[in-house]
Amino acid sequence: LLVEPGFAHGCFSISDETDIYILSSADPAPNYGSGIRWDDPQLAIDWPEFDGEVIISEAHADFPSFAEFQRTVGAL
C-alpha cells in the first residue's frame, strides 16, 4: 500500500501472526506525528466484526477525534 505524505491511513488484522512493516521517506519523528482516533463515530468506519480484544498502541489510543484533529491542524 503506497500512502502519500499527509494522507490518513489505517490497517486492521484478524490474526495474531501479523507483522506490519512501514517504509517511509522520512526518519521517524514521534514528537511530530499525528493521527485520528480509529473509532471516532464521526468517521463511521465500518471495521470488520471479530471475536477478540482490540489491541492498539498507547500512542494511537491517545489520538484525538477527527473534529479535534481538524481544530489542531487548522490552527497551524
C-alpha angles and dihedrals in degrees: 000000000000113000121188117225111274095022115125113237140165142176138214129202129189094192132079087213097068124121120190119202119192123200116193138186088223136049116261112274107180093179090059100042122109139182148163126255108267095223099043107149091215090064092046094200109186097225114187117264116247140164108248148056123302107242114199132159120257090243093054093042088059095054114123129244118273090255091054091045090054091050091049096046092043089056093058 
